[in-house]
Amino acid sequence: MSSTTSETLSLLPQFLSLLNSSPLPFPLPSTSSSSPSSSLPIPPDTLYGGITHFLTSLPLSNLPEFIQTLISSPLWVSNPNDPEPSIWTSSRLRNLSESVSQAPILLTQDGNSRKTRKEVKKWLNIVGNEILKIQPHLFDEVVFPQSGISENSMGPKQYESSSSKFVTPDSIGVVQMMRVRDIIILGLLRGLNQSSSINWGKMKDKLENESVVNLSQSKDLWILCETVEVVEDRKLLLLDWKDRLHSLEKHLLSMFSNSPTPPTLTDENVENSDMEEEIPLRLAKTMSKMLMALSRGEERHRVLAWDCLDRWTDFMLCLGRELEKSQAKEGVEMKIEVLILLSSTILDILLDPSRHLSFTSAVTLNTSHGLGRNTSTSTTDHRDSSSESYPTIHSPNQTMGPPTSRWRTANVCLKFLEVLASIPKRDTLEYTKLLYGSLDLAESSASPQEITHLLRRLMIRPISEEKKAFVLTLGEQLVHCLDADGVKLILTLTEECLRSPEKETFQAAHAFILALIQSASSTLESKTDQKAFFEAILKYYALILIKQCSKGRIPTDDFISAYVILVQSASRSSDTTHIYYLNDLLDTVDERSMIKTKIAILPHVPIYDLVGYLDKLGKSISTTGHTPENHDGRRAENRSVGEGVRTGGDEVGELFKVISGGLSDEGKQIGMKWWFTWQRGNGGMRARL
């Protein structure tokens, strides 16, 4: 026997005595009403650290006695008059569970050793069997004796049950002892799950089964949350979850609305809990995990999942609207976390093709939104083709399921977008995934009329600048799905926001109108009735860009980027006058911006007019003196096309890069021929890159 083991055994009697004789945190019956001190006999860290130490260090033969004493200790009793108090309010019980969970983690730190694996599995079998031996039917009903406890007595007395070998203090009822046992099982399972390097075998399975049985008989939310976290989904689905999930919902709602605790949860006195701020997020995590499990289950489980999904979406929408109107700051961050967590869970289910709740056959997270789009093979169109609409581009390969599924999915994702419009923008991965995932679902499932209805709701006045930017972002991302009413609606807001001093709103307005022009240009050949609208919006926005660039509201690089998009869109039209109109407008801006922009749009000039366009451009460069010396052709060829437009390199160098690398093969031949001719005509001047 090692010296460490000898030392542990020498301390064991003292620790067991401590567990058996700890003062109780409540007066026993017939005592005075004054409550005794609830302080622990030793510091908490020492107590809970000691529990972990003895569990991991005792010889296997001593473990049964320690387990029995640990479970029957009066230290964990809350109140004999309340046999099932909320564990949320008992830090002792939660710390007990945590200290037990550390034991298998510590024992498997050397888990790569075969000997260690064999020993820890034997340890678990002994601990597990000893815990599972303790069953309610092994005890006589414990009652307080008529004598033996004086009015001032606080120490527990022990009585031997006639029907079992187990000893129960008179202050601990069977219900309370079994409750402690259940908490220890959950702590043990948590530790086993975190020690994934070991295959724990049948004993872990038995402990999980016992936890499911315990949950079926418990109303404690802490037990529910903990069990859901540590037990496999397939075992949890053996229970009836309808009432349990409903209780979670009601309790979460009551905490958010400050309403009285629902009748079915009166045992959960969380107002006195030191975990009060953590409980809502813990409840939300449990709800999320169970919804995921139900969505993978049998038909009855999936029906319940849809029912929960609908209710939870409405709950989150109401909470989002409440947060938008509320001036209070306390608790807002936690509520937003709950909103995003529950919404993200539902979104993951709808996007997952393996679940029967989703109607999409496959979703790949790779689109213009940055996250996900349907990539299946059918081309069923669910939109009303009889209605007048702005040019609409559908996902080319989208699949639609039953109308009910489509409608419900559209309803959910549009509500999520409304929720996101109600909360502050967050630079987090979870927020981004929820936003663009919802946009993907809206694009593949919502009709233009449904999207327009959402936009109308979001634009109800008064509307904040941040919300205006959000609406414009929706318009930009869903521009292919907008009908005529939707376009008119957002254009009204765009016109207002193009004059906004707020940077985010101003930029969102420009982004939307550019997306609108690009979308319109892509359908010019198939929808001839859109040509008039395209021409009007193109000229309207070009004038705005010129004006705002001249006033310095738009940086030169941003102006060039936007103008290139305009010219590129105009080049899709069979009417080339649009390109010449845009080119002529550039003569009204400052000289440097005009030349840099004309160089940038060179790839979109019609091939038959390329030489004439280059002649005019070369003349502008020559007359304005933008001809630095020391041009190195080899360096120019190794630089990316158009890089100088971004970095402010000299115009001659940028022109050479565009000609040599930005034109088509035919355009490149014409352009290089012009370049050498132009160089000779200018005395061989070269540009510095």
Summary of the structure (lengths in Angstrom):
residues: 689
radius of gyration: 35.8
end to end distance: 80.2
largest distance: 120.5
contacts: 2143
relative contact order: 0.04
helix: 65%
strand: 2%
